Amino acid sequence: MTSKQRAYLKGLAMNIEPILSLGKASLTPEFTNSVAEALAARELVKINVLKNCMDDPREIAAIIAERTKSEIVQVIGRKIVFYKESKDKKKIELPKSK
């Protein structure tokens, strides 16, 4: 992903609310499945890491991205944004890379 594409996705992510919250239980297979399903439906997903989750949001982001084969758009504080291009329901058109 190019920096231009990442900047475009960050702009889109500013206007969406977190749809999933990660709490005390931290990363479970069920949570990872929820993220994968949300990515398949929406392509761009924002997650909120609650204060009672003791894990580092950057580490969590890396693990989720690896498990769901998605890209980390950004990690700001306790908010994580992921992007995964959908094969069937393409909603987001990324700027072309040169």
N, C-alpha and C positions, 0 to 999 in steps of 0.2 A: 504494500500500500504506500502510495506516495504521500508526501507532506501536504500536498494540495488536496488530495482525497480525504486525508485525515482531518484537515481543517474544515472541509465541507461537512463531514459527519459530525464534528464537534458543534458546528453551528446548528445542525438539525437536532442534536441531542439536548441543546439548551432549552428547547421548547417542550420536551417530553418529561413526564413524571416517572420516577422509579416504579417499576411494576413488580419487582421482587425485593424482599428484605431478607438479609442474611443475619441470623441472630446467634444466640448462645450455642446452638447445636453445630454451628459452623458448616463446613462443607459435607453434605451427605449425598449419596447417589441420587436420592429423590430431588434434592435441590438442583443438582447438575442436570437431571432430566428436565426439570421445569425450565431452566435456562435454555436448553437445547430446543424445547418445544416453542418457547417464546421467540427465539431467533428464527425458527422456521416460519413462524407466522408473521413476524414483524421486520426482520432483518437487523433493526437497530434496537438494542435493549439497554435500559439503565437499571442498575441494581444499587440498593442502599445497604451499606454494611452498618448494622446497629452498634451502639456503644458497648453492648454486653458481649459482642464477639471479640475475643482476645487476639485473633489472628491479624496479621498485617494485610491491609486491603490490596497492596501490590502483589503479594504472594498469592492471595486468593485469586486475583485477576489472572495471573499467569497459569494457575492450575485449571481454572474454569476454561480459559481460552484453549489450553491444550486438550482438555477432555471434550470440548464441544467443537473443536477445530474452527474456532472463530478468531477474530482479530480484536485486540484491545485498542479502543479508540482513545480513551483517556481514563486516568484515575485521578480524581481531585478529592482530597480529604477522604471521606467515606462513601463516595459515589464512584461507581465503575460503569463505563459504557463499553458495550461489545457490538461488533458488526459481523454479520455472516451473510454473504450473498445467497439469496434463495434461487434455487433452480427453477421452481414452478411459479411462485408468486413474487416476481420481481417488482418491488415498489420503489426502490431508491436507485437512481441513475447517477453513478459516480462520474466526476469529471475525468476525461481521458488523460492518461499519463503519456508524456512525450518521450 
